[in-house]
Amino acid sequence: MTVKPEHVFDREREWAGLDAFARNAYPGAMLGVVSGRRRQGKSFLLEALASATGGLYFPAVEATEAVSLRAFTAALVRQGVSVSRPAQSWDDAIALLFSAATGQPRVAVIDEFPFLVKSSPSLPSIIQRELGPGGSGQRSSVRLLLCGSAMSVMGDLLAGQAPLRGRASLELLVRPFGYRDAARFWGAADPELAVLLHSVVGGTPAYRREFVAFDTPDGRGDFDSWLQRTVLNPQSPLFREARYLLAEETEIRDPALYHSVLAAIADGNRTNGAIAGFVGRKSADITHPLSVLEDAALITKEADVFRRGRWLYRVTEPLITFYEVVMRPEWYRLESGHAEAAWRDQQADFLSRVVGPHFESLCRSFAMQAGAGLFGAPVGEVGAGIVNDPANRTQIEVDVAVLAPPEPGRPRRLLSLGEVKWGQVMTPQHTARLARARALLAASFDVSDCTLTCYSGAGFSADLRAAAGPGLILVSSGDLYA
């Protein structure tokens, strides 16, 4: 196995997949596709792979086809490829690329591939032809990796009737760091600080260095000051980053509408109808924006685990939620340099509307990872849902529902029902609500092994601690990072 360079943090699984692809002994060219939102370290990872294996790394830029071809030819020459004249077309260029290796496998990375496709739409078809029967790829050992951040473009490369569908031997999605890895990356040993940081910058690696001028909070007590000198500072690149994330998506034609949709979801409107009502449009009018935002990996659609067919939307990029809830209402004051006053007025909303829902998502991730070790049986699904209580004419929101894998002919087993509170000490009142939900769900689910779980960032009352044991699990923010 090619040794992962020390400067590449984590990414063990991604590196192992890329290395296996790079060393594959198949006697012909192979194609891999690497995608992911910007700032996740894709280029950093692929450049490290090319360097470690002696391969080609070509970072495309927005340019005309002629300019891109000259730059690509120059990159091939630097790799020692014999070129009699500059490539006049991508037909020539791809044939030259595949001639670069005919013995041992050799990596070739084309980064920001969507830039090339924009000026040369036929490029995927050319690559498909050269990989096919009679193409130059049949006599080559190049391991070609196409990488890009435009999620809609990269998703279409291998979809439906796309030319490259069925040609790729690797499809790698580079995601943000998980919440535990993100805490290690930021050096946040205090669980409370780790949750607050993740609620703002998530697990995006790039936000740890240049975007904050290498500034990290010096403990929980420095968090507020850190926000004011970085994210809320108009001189910081992070200040406008949430806006740029939308602007970079080519499918977004009406930024005001898309920002409004994101603001609706960040405000707690998670169904199609609620989002439409917040925006002031009909449900049919926001179907396309929701699809585009989902394709761009800026939101995700999650099923209500208790009501199949009912979907709940969630913003996946914490920085966007932070922007919509905290920054957008205070944009004028923030741009004017009054971050301290703006932050003072927005702290309550930050804790209730940003940190609270985000902590819920972290607790769901924790439950999925904890698995049988915590719940006594393999976990098949973790989600959230709403339980109707007709007798009391109300609804019970379950923040963390843990289900066992489905078994044919049997009701689905509920392993746990959980409630999450970030800034509130939990009491037996919370478990009573969960117990009521469990009783209501007994008609549709097997609840014989269903434990009640309280997740809290503020702690638990003495009587709730005394009740903990079989049937009741208490999870603190520290447990999430243990």
C-alpha positions in Angstrom: 0.0 0.0 0.0 1.2 3.5 -0.8 2.0 5.3 2.5 -0.3 8.2 3.1 1.7 11.4 3.6 1.8 12.7 7.2 0.4 16.1 6.2 -2.9 14.4 5.1 -5.1 14.4 8.2 -7.4 11.3 8.7 -9.0 10.3 5.3 -7.8 6.7 5.9 -10.8 5.1 4.1 -10.5 7.5 1.2 -6.8 7.0 0.8 -7.2 3.2 0.9 -9.8 3.4 -1.9 -7.7 5.6 -4.0 -4.6 3.6 -3.5 -6.3 0.3 -4.4 -7.6 2.0 -7.6 -4.1 3.4 -8.4 -2.4 0.0 -8.0 -5.1 -2.2 -9.7 -3.3 -4.6 -12.0 -6.0 -4.6 -14.7 -4.1 -4.4 -18.1 -5.9 -1.4 -19.5 -6.9 2.2 -18.6 -9.3 2.6 -15.7 -11.6 5.5 -14.7 -12.4 6.9 -11.3 -14.7 9.8 -10.3 -14.1 11.8 -7.2 -16.6 14.4 -6.1 -17.6 16.5 -3.1 -18.5 20.0 -2.1 -15.8 22.6 -2.2 -13.3 23.0 0.7 -13.4 19.3 1.7 -9.8 18.6 0.7 -10.3 16.7 -2.5 -7.6 18.5 -4.4 -5.3 18.2 -1.3 -5.9 14.4 -1.2 -5.5 13.8 -5.0 -2.4 16.0 -5.3 -0.9 14.0 -2.4 -1.7 10.7 -4.2 -0.2 11.9 -7.5 2.9 13.1 -5.7 3.3 9.8 -3.8 2.9 7.6 -6.9 4.7 9.8 -9.4 1.5 10.5 -11.3 0.1 13.5 -13.2 -2.0 16.1 -11.4 -3.7 18.7 -13.7 -5.8 21.4 -12.1 -8.1 22.8 -14.7 -9.2 26.4 -14.7 -12.0 28.3 -16.3 -10.6 28.9 -19.8 -11.4 28.4 -23.5 -10.8 25.0 -25.0 -7.6 26.1 -26.8 -6.1 27.5 -23.6 -6.9 24.4 -21.6 -5.5 22.1 -24.3 -2.2 24.1 -24.2 -2.0 23.8 -20.4 -2.8 20.1 -20.5 -0.2 19.4 -23.2 2.4 21.3 -21.1 1.5 19.1 -18.0 2.0 15.9 -20.1 5.4 17.2 -21.3 6.4 17.8 -17.6 5.5 14.2 -17.0 7.9 13.0 -19.7 5.3 12.2 -22.3 6.7 12.6 -25.8 4.7 15.3 -27.6 5.6 16.3 -31.2 3.1 19.2 -31.3 0.5 20.7 -28.9 -2.8 18.8 -28.9 -5.2 20.4 -31.2 -8.3 18.8 -29.7 -9.3 16.7 -26.8 -9.3 13.7 -29.1 -5.5 14.2 -29.4 -5.0 15.1 -25.7 -6.8 12.1 -24.3 -4.9 9.8 -26.7 -1.6 11.4 -25.5 -2.7 10.9 -21.9 -3.3 7.2 -22.4 0.0 6.8 -24.1 1.7 8.1 -20.9 1.7 4.6 -19.3 1.8 1.2 -20.9 3.5 -0.8 -18.2 3.0 -0.2 -14.5 -0.3 1.5 -13.5 0.1 5.3 -13.4 -2.2 7.9 -11.8 -3.5 10.8 -13.8 -5.7 13.3 -12.0 -7.8 15.9 -13.9 -9.1 18.3 -11.1 -12.0 20.7 -11.6 -13.2 18.6 -14.5 -16.5 20.6 -14.8 -14.4 23.6 -16.0 -13.3 21.6 -19.0 -16.7 20.2 -19.7 -18.2 23.7 -19.7 -16.0 24.8 -22.6 -15.8 21.3 -24.2 -19.1 19.4 -23.7 -18.0 16.5 -25.8 -15.1 15.6 -23.5 -16.9 12.9 -21.5 -17.9 11.2 -24.8 -14.3 11.3 -26.0 -13.0 9.7 -22.8 -15.8 7.1 -23.1 -14.7 6.3 -26.7 -11.0 6.0 -25.8 -11.9 3.7 -22.9 -14.0 1.5 -25.1 -13.1 -1.3 -27.6 -10.5 -0.1 -30.0 -9.7 3.0 -28.0 -6.3 4.1 -26.9 -7.2 3.2 -23.3 -7.1 -0.5 -24.2 -3.3 -0.3 -24.5 -2.8 1.9 -21.5 -2.3 1.4 -17.8 -3.3 5.0 -16.8 -5.6 5.3 -13.8 -7.6 8.4 -14.7 -9.3 10.2 -11.9 -11.8 13.0 -12.7 -12.5 15.3 -9.9 -14.9 18.2 -9.4 -16.9 20.3 -6.9 -19.9 21.2 -9.0 -22.1 18.4 -7.6 -24.7 18.6 -10.3 -22.2 18.2 -13.1 -20.2 15.4 -11.3 -23.5 13.6 -10.5 -24.5 13.7 -14.1 -21.3 12.1 -15.3 -22.3 8.6 -14.4 -26.1 9.0 -14.4 -28.8 7.8 -16.7 -27.7 7.8 -20.4 -24.4 9.7 -19.7 -21.5 8.6 -21.9 -19.4 7.5 -18.9 -22.1 5.5 -17.2 -20.8 2.0 -16.5 -17.2 3.0 -17.2 -16.0 4.1 -13.8 -14.3 1.6 -11.5 -14.2 4.0 -8.6 -16.8 6.5 -7.4 -15.6 8.4 -4.3 -17.5 11.1 -2.5 -15.3 13.1 -0.2 -17.5 14.2 2.7 -16.8 16.6 5.6 -15.0 15.1 8.6 -17.2 13.4 11.1 -17.8 15.3 14.3 -15.2 13.5 16.3 -12.5 13.8 13.6 -13.4 17.5 13.3 -12.9 18.0 17.0 -9.4 16.4 16.7 -8.7 18.5 13.7 -9.5 21.7 15.5 -7.8 20.6 18.7 -11.1 21.0 20.6 -10.8 18.8 23.6 -13.7 20.3 25.5 -16.9 18.6 24.3 -19.0 21.8 24.7 -16.5 23.8 22.5 -16.4 21.0 20.0 -20.2 21.1 19.6 -20.3 24.9 19.3 -17.5 24.8 16.7 -19.2 22.1 14.7 -22.4 24.0 14.8 -20.7 26.8 12.9 -18.0 25.3 10.6 -19.0 21.7 10.6 -16.3 19.2 9.4 -15.0 21.2 6.4 -11.2 21.0 6.5 -10.5 24.3 4.7 -12.2 26.4 7.4 -9.5 25.4 9.9 -6.5 27.2 8.2 -6.5 30.1 5.7 -10.2 30.9 6.1 -9.6 31.9 9.7 -6.0 33.0 9.4 -5.0 29.9 11.4 -6.9 31.2 14.4 -8.6 28.7 16.7 -10.5 29.4 19.9 -8.4 29.1 23.0 -11.0 27.1 25.0 -14.7 27.5 25.6 -14.2 31.0 27.1 -12.7 32.3 23.9 -15.5 31.0 21.6 -17.5 34.2 21.4 -14.4 36.3 20.8 -13.2 33.9 18.1 -16.5 34.2 16.3 -16.3 38.0 16.3 -12.7 38.0 14.9 -13.3 35.3 12.3 -16.8 34.3 11.0 -18.5 37.6 12.0 -15.6 39.8 10.8 -16.1 41.3 7.3 -12.4 41.1 6.7 -12.4 37.3 7.1 -13.0 35.0 4.1 -15.5 33.0 6.1 -17.7 36.1 6.4 -19.1 35.7 2.9 -18.5 32.0 2.4 -22.1 30.9 2.9 -23.1 33.2 0.0 -20.3 31.9 -2.2 -21.4 28.3 -1.6 -24.6 29.1 -3.4 -23.1 31.3 -6.1 -20.7 28.4 -7.1 -23.6 26.1 -8.1 -24.2 26.5 -11.8 -27.9 25.4 -11.6 -28.9 28.2 -9.3 -30.5 31.0 -11.3 -32.5 32.9 -8.6 -30.2 33.3 -5.5 -33.0 35.2 -3.6 -35.4 32.2 -3.9 -32.7 29.7 -2.9 -31.6 31.8 0.1 -35.2 32.0 1.1 -35.6 28.2 0.9 -32.5 27.7 3.0 -33.7 30.3 5.5 -37.0 28.5 5.8 -35.4 25.2 6.6 -32.9 26.8 9.0 -35.9 28.4 10.7 -37.4 24.9 11.4 -39.7 24.6 8.5 -38.8 21.1 7.4 -41.7 19.9 5.2 -42.4 20.9 1.6 -45.6 22.7 2.6 -44.1 24.5 5.5 -41.1 25.7 3.4 -43.5 26.9 0.7 -45.5 28.8 3.2 -42.5 30.5 4.7 -41.2 31.5 1.2 -44.6 32.7 0.1 -44.8 30.3 -2.9 -46.9 27.3 -3.9 -45.4 23.9 -3.0 -45.0 23.1 -6.7 -42.9 26.3 -7.1 -40.2 25.1 -4.7 -39.9 21.5 -5.9 -37.1 22.4 -8.4 -35.1 24.6 -5.9 -35.3 21.8 -3.3 -34.0 19.3 -5.9 -31.1 21.6 -6.9 -30.1 22.2 -3.3 -30.2 18.5 -2.7 -28.1 17.7 -5.7 -25.6 20.3 -4.6 -25.4 18.5 -1.2 -26.5 21.7 0.7 -29.7 20.1 2.0 -30.8 16.5 2.6 -34.2 14.9 2.6 -34.8 12.5 5.4 -37.8 10.2 5.9 -40.0 10.6 9.0 -39.3 7.1 10.5 -42.9 6.8 11.7 -44.7 8.1 8.7 -43.4 6.7 5.4 -43.8 9.1 2.5 -43.4 12.1 4.7 -40.1 13.8 4.1 -38.2 16.3 6.3 -35.5 18.6 4.9 -32.4 19.6 6.7 -29.5 21.9 5.8 -26.3 19.9 5.7 -23.8 22.7 5.7 -23.7 24.2 9.3 -22.2 27.5 8.0 -25.3 28.1 5.9 -27.6 27.6 8.9 -25.4 30.0 10.9 -25.5 32.5 8.1 -29.3 32.3 7.7 -30.1 32.5 11.4 -27.4 34.7 12.8 -25.7 36.7 10.1 -28.3 37.5 7.5 -30.6 39.4 9.9 -27.6 41.4 11.1 -25.8 41.9 7.8 -25.8 45.7 7.9 -24.4 45.9 11.4 -21.8 43.2 10.7 -20.6 44.8 7.5 -20.3 48.1 9.5 -18.0 46.4 12.0 -20.4 46.1 14.9 -19.9 42.3 15.4 -20.0 42.5 19.2 -23.4 44.2 19.4 -24.9 41.9 16.6 -23.6 38.8 18.3 -24.9 39.9 21.7 -28.4 40.2 20.2 -28.2 36.9 18.2 -26.8 34.6 20.9 -30.1 33.3 22.0 -31.2 32.4 18.5 -27.8 30.8 17.9 -28.2 28.5 20.9 -31.9 27.6 20.2 -32.1 27.6 16.4 -28.6 26.6 15.4 -26.9 24.7 18.2 -30.0 22.9 19.4 -31.0 21.3 16.1 -27.4 20.7 15.2 -26.8 18.8 18.5 -29.8 16.7 17.6 -28.1 15.6 14.3 -24.8 14.9 16.2 -26.8 12.7 18.6 -28.3 10.7 15.7 -24.8 10.2 14.3 -23.7 9.0 17.8 -26.6 6.6 18.0 -25.7 5.1 14.6 -22.1 4.7 15.6 -22.8 3.3 19.1 -24.9 0.5 17.6 -25.4 -2.8 19.5 -22.9 -1.8 22.1 -25.4 0.8 23.5 -28.8 -0.5 22.4 -28.2 -4.3 22.7 -29.0 -5.2 19.1 -27.7 -4.2 15.6 -28.9 -0.8 14.4 -30.5 -0.6 11.0 -31.7 2.9 10.9 -31.5 6.1 12.9 -33.8 9.1 12.3 -36.4 11.4 13.7 -40.1 11.4 13.5 -43.4 12.8 14.8 -45.9 10.7 16.8 -49.6 11.8 16.8 -51.3 11.7 20.2 -55.0 11.9 19.3 -56.2 11.6 22.9 -54.2 14.7 24.0 -54.7 16.4 20.6 -51.0 17.0 20.2 -47.9 15.6 18.6 -44.7 14.2 20.2 -41.4 14.9 18.4 -38.9 12.1 18.7 -35.4 13.5 18.1 -33.5 10.2 17.9 -35.4 7.0 16.9 -33.3 3.9 16.6 -34.7 1.0 14.7 -33.3 -2.5 14.2 -32.9 -3.9 10.6 -36.2 -5.0 9.1 -37.2 -8.6 9.4 -39.7 -10.1 6.9 -43.0 -10.9 8.3 -42.4 -9.1 11.6 -43.2 -5.6 12.9 -40.2 -3.3 12.8 -38.3 -3.3 16.1 -37.8 0.0 17.9 -34.6 -0.1 19.9 -34.7 3.4 21.4 -36.7 6.6 21.5 -34.7 9.6 22.4 -35.1 13.3 23.2 -32.3 15.9 22.9 -31.8 19.1 24.8 -28.7 21.3 24.4 -29.2 24.0 27.0 -31.8 22.4 29.3 -31.3 20.0 32.3 -33.4 17.0 31.6 -35.9 15.6 34.1 -38.3 12.7 34.4 -40.8 14.9 32.5 -38.9 14.2 29.3 -38.9 10.5 29.8 -42.6 10.6 30.5 -43.2 12.1 27.0 -41.0 9.4 25.4 -42.9 6.7 27.3 -46.1 8.1 26.0 -44.7 8.0 22.4 -43.6 4.4 22.9 -47.1 3.4 24.1 -48.7 5.0 21.0 -46.2 3.3 18.6 -46.9 -0.1 20.1 -49.7 -0.6 17.6 -47.3 -0.4 14.6 -43.9 -1.3 15.9 -42.4 -4.0 18.2 -41.5 -1.9 21.3 -40.7 -4.8 23.6 -37.0 -3.9 23.7 -37.4 -0.2 23.3 -35.3 1.8 25.7 -35.7 5.5 26.4 -32.7 7.7 25.9 -32.0 11.3 27.0 -29.3 13.3 25.3 -28.3 16.5 27.0 -25.6 19.1 26.7 -26.6 20.7 30.1 -26.9 17.6 32.2 -29.6 15.6 34.1 -31.6 16.1 37.3 -30.7 14.0 40.3 -33.9 12.0 40.1 -33.4 11.3 36.4 -29.9 10.1 37.2 -31.2 7.9 39.9 -33.7 6.3 37.5 -31.0 5.5 34.9 -30.4 1.8 34.3 -32.1 -0.9 32.2 -34.7 0.8 30.1 -33.3 4.3 30.5 -30.0 5.6 29.0 -28.5 9.0 29.7 -26.0 10.4 27.1 -24.0 13.6 27.8 -22.1 15.8 25.3 -18.9 14.2 26.7 -20.2 10.8 25.8 -20.5 11.8 22.2 -16.7 12.4 22.1 -15.6 9.6 24.4 
